[in-house]
Amino acid sequence: MIKTSVHSECHVQANRQSPDQVFKAFSFSLDTAEESAAALQAASDAHGGQVPDAVFACAGAAKPMYLIEMQPEDLSRGMANGYWIQAWTAFVSQLFNSVSDHGQEHDISL
């Protein structure tokens, strides 16, 4: 995984459109709107208070098992990891975009 991460970062850095572009990666819990807001705030702070032009939500987890083996908590955690984490990030991103006064379009990739 570290090799992939380093390779991906090198690929992103090599494809900058200008030397002024800044790419940062953050690791946050995104289980709630508040935690997602804290993550986006950190990203904005790292860019001089500007909302990032693009947000990539790489979230989720897998716990392979048969449905008959699952407990209710397994289903709830699966929905949280597969849906809510990304939904909160998209929701908060749009809130940040609506208060941005830069007049720029922003993308969300889930």
SULMOHU-V825708 format. One record per helix or strand of 2 or more residues. SS is the DSSP state (h for helix, s for strand). FROM is the first residue (numbers start at 1). TO is the last residue. Records with the same first field share a line. If there is no record, write none. Layout:
# SULMOHU-V825708
SS->FROM-TO ; FROM-TO
This chain:
# SULMOHU-V825708
h->2-14 ; 33-46 ; 67-69 ; 72-99
s->54-56 ; 107-109
